[in-house]
């Protein structure tokens, strides 16, 4: 049986950076677009400011960094158990998303959860299709498998 790769310090850093970049794009920009849709759907006059949008993108990057940490944490805790690491990652992302949706109602869930889902898929794809192959090229002599 092949041993899974060991999570190293650089993997934690990569998870944070990757999560922040994907989070800024999906949670930040996508979250700002979802806010606009929510405002239109709820009949509230929507406002726009550069400062507010920059804040939303920044908070998306911070939340994305947390999501990147969740991804690496799930791989650290369950390196050979795909079901459990996937469940942990998505569960933590969902808890953080629900915390930000106050009060929780069907319109907020309908508008914002797809943004969180897109983030989760994108950060996992970036990890599996970009980071792990890059890392494998540098550690190939160890013979460790790189699976998602």
N, C-alpha and C positions, 0 to 999 in steps of 0.2 A: 504494500500500500504506500502511496506517495504521501509524504508529509506536506501539509500546507505551508505556505510561506509564513514566516514570522513577521509580525507587525513591528516595524522599527520606528524610531523617532521621525525619520523623514516621511514615513507614511502618514503619521498624524499631521504633520505640517502640510503635506500634499492634500489630505482630506479637507483641512481648513481652507487652503487657498482655492482648491477646486470647488468646494461648496460655496465660498464667497463669490467667485466669478459666476458660477451658474445661478446662484441666488440673486445676484444683482440683476442678471438678465431676466430670469423667470419670476422670482418673487418680487423684485423691485419694479421693473418695467411692466411685467405681467400683472403685478398687484395694482399698479397705478391704473392700468387699463381696466382691471376688474372693478376698481373704485368708481371709475367713470360709468361703467355699465350698471353698477349698483345704484349710483345716483340717478341715472336716467330711469331705471326700473322702479325705483321707489318714489319718483316724482319730486325729489329734492333738487333745488337749483345747484348745479355742479360748479364749483370754483376751481381755478387752476392757478398755481403759482410755481415759479421755478424752484423756490426754496422748499416748498412742500413736496415737489416731485423729487428733488435731490434727497430729501429726508427719507422718502419712501424707498428709493433705490438703495440708500445707505442701510436702512433697516432690513431690506431684502438681502443685502450682502451679509449682514450680521446673522440673520436667521439662516442664510445659506451656509455660513461657516459652521453654525451649530448642526445643521443637517449633515455637513461633511464629517463632523466629529461623530455623529450618530452612525454614519456609514462605516467609519473605521472601527468604532466601538463594537458594532455588531459583528464585524469580521474578526475582531480580536476575541470576543466572547464565544463565538460559534464558527470557528474556521472551517469545519467540515460539515456543518449542518445548515444547508441553504435555507430550509424552511424557517428555522428559528432566527437566523440572522436577518432574513427578509421581514419576518413578522416584527422583530424588534425595531428595525429601521423604520418601517412604515407606521408602527404604533407610536413611536416617539415623534415622528413628523406630524402625525394626526393630532396628538396631544398638544403640541406647540401651536398648530393651526387653530384648533378649537379654543385654545386660550386667548388667541388674538381676535376671535370672532365673538365679541360681547355686544349685545346678547346674541345667542345662537338662535337663528331662525332659518326657515327653509330657503329664503332668498339669499341670505349670506352664504349658506352652504352651497347652493347652486352656482353662485358666482365665483366664490373663492376657492373651493376645494379642487376644481380642475386646475387652477394655478399651482396648488401644492402638488397635485398628482404629476403635472408636467415637470415641476422641479425634481421630484423624486426619480422619475424616469430618466431625466436628463443627467442628473448627477451620477446615477448608477451607470448609465451608458458611458459617460465621460471617464469614470473610474475603470470600467472594464475594457473599453475600446481605446482609451488614450493612455491613462496612467499605467495600468498593469503591463501592456506591451512595452511601453517605454522602460519600465522598471525591469521587465524580463530580459530586455536586451543588455542590461547592465549587470545582471546577476545570473546569466544563463549558465555559467560554469557550476553553479550550485545544484542545478538540476531540479529545482523546486517547481512544482506545477503552479500555473497562474490561471485559476479558474474563477468564474463569477458565479 
